[in-house]
Amino acid sequence: MAIGALGLAFAPRLDLLWIIVASIGSECSLVVALSLIGLKTSTTEETTQLSDMAQCVGYLLAAVGPTLAGTIYDITSGWRTVLIMLAVLAVAQTAIGIIIGRNTEAGR
């Protein structure tokens, strides 16, 4: 996702390529997120609670994100800042996924 966002920001003439790259990254991150929910819980109740929390946070960000992106676009008169922020968030998401996904004795 980060590569796709940065590609759109700095090489927009290859927009179709960057959109495909970002889309693949987005779908992969969804699969990883859903897998981690099941892998990091032991009971159905824990899975339900973790899933509820993750969806609550995810939908909150999905609701606020487009408005924030539009506001940043209005302030900067361009999408580059928004795309760079998306890339930073994608890198942070990857780092968090790696940390959470580590196989630890206490993790499950």
PLY file of the C-alpha trace (Angstrom):
ply
format ascii 1.0
element vertex 108
property float x
property float y
property float z
element edge 107
property int vertex1
property int vertex2
end_header
0.00 0.00 0.00
2.85 2.36 0.82
4.52 1.76 -2.53
1.26 2.43 -4.36
0.59 5.64 -2.44
4.13 6.93 -2.92
4.01 5.98 -6.58
0.83 8.01 -7.03
2.43 10.91 -5.18
5.70 11.01 -7.11
5.05 9.25 -10.45
1.38 9.90 -11.22
1.76 9.09 -14.92
1.90 5.42 -13.95
-1.35 5.75 -12.02
-2.85 2.44 -13.16
0.21 0.53 -11.93
0.17 2.29 -8.55
-3.56 1.72 -8.11
-3.11 -1.99 -8.80
-0.17 -2.18 -6.36
-2.09 -0.29 -3.65
-5.18 -2.45 -4.21
-3.22 -5.67 -3.80
-1.64 -4.29 -0.63
-5.02 -3.24 0.71
-6.54 -6.67 0.14
-3.54 -8.40 1.69
-3.75 -6.21 4.78
-7.43 -7.13 5.21
-6.58 -10.83 5.05
-3.76 -10.39 7.58
-5.97 -8.37 9.94
-8.75 -10.95 9.86
-6.27 -13.80 10.30
-4.61 -12.15 13.29
-7.97 -11.86 15.05
-8.43 -15.63 14.88
-4.81 -16.48 15.61
-4.50 -14.30 18.71
-7.61 -15.52 20.52
-8.41 -18.79 22.23
-12.18 -18.73 22.64
-15.16 -17.69 20.59
-15.90 -14.96 23.12
-12.38 -13.50 22.85
-12.58 -13.63 19.06
-15.91 -11.81 19.09
-14.65 -9.12 21.46
-11.44 -8.53 19.51
-13.32 -8.48 16.22
-15.85 -5.98 17.60
-13.09 -3.69 18.84
-11.12 -3.91 15.59
-14.19 -3.20 13.48
-15.20 -0.29 15.70
-11.80 1.35 15.30
-11.65 0.47 11.60
-15.05 1.94 10.79
-14.28 5.06 12.83
-11.11 5.62 10.80
-13.00 4.86 7.59
-15.59 7.49 8.51
-13.07 10.19 9.46
-10.40 9.43 6.84
-12.06 10.80 3.68
-13.10 14.02 5.42
-9.59 14.49 6.80
-8.07 13.74 3.38
-10.38 16.28 1.75
-9.50 18.90 4.34
-5.78 18.33 3.81
-6.35 18.55 0.04
-8.15 21.88 0.49
-5.34 23.24 2.65
-2.47 22.06 0.42
-4.25 22.26 -2.97
-2.94 18.82 -3.89
-2.99 15.13 -3.09
0.73 14.60 -2.48
0.55 15.28 1.27
-2.45 12.98 1.63
-0.71 10.21 -0.29
2.47 10.56 1.78
0.38 10.34 4.95
-1.30 7.19 3.59
2.13 5.69 2.93
3.27 6.50 6.47
0.11 4.91 7.88
0.65 1.82 5.70
4.20 1.43 7.02
2.92 1.85 10.59
0.21 -0.73 9.92
2.83 -3.16 8.62
5.04 -2.64 11.67
2.12 -3.14 14.04
1.08 -6.28 12.16
4.59 -7.70 12.42
4.74 -6.98 16.15
1.28 -8.43 16.82
1.89 -11.41 14.55
5.02 -12.57 16.33
4.65 -16.03 17.75
4.99 -15.59 21.51
4.07 -17.90 24.35
1.97 -15.20 26.02
0.36 -14.17 22.70
-2.08 -17.06 22.67
0 1
1 2
2 3
3 4
4 5
5 6
6 7
7 8
8 9
9 10
10 11
11 12
12 13
13 14
14 15
15 16
16 17
17 18
18 19
19 20
20 21
21 22
22 23
23 24
24 25
25 26
26 27
27 28
28 29
29 30
30 31
31 32
32 33
33 34
34 35
35 36
36 37
37 38
38 39
39 40
40 41
41 42
42 43
43 44
44 45
45 46
46 47
47 48
48 49
49 50
50 51
51 52
52 53
53 54
54 55
55 56
56 57
57 58
58 59
59 60
60 61
61 62
62 63
63 64
64 65
65 66
66 67
67 68
68 69
69 70
70 71
71 72
72 73
73 74
74 75
75 76
76 77
77 78
78 79
79 80
80 81
81 82
82 83
83 84
84 85
85 86
86 87
87 88
88 89
89 90
90 91
91 92
92 93
93 94
94 95
95 96
96 97
97 98
98 99
99 100
100 101
101 102
102 103
103 104
104 105
105 106
106 107
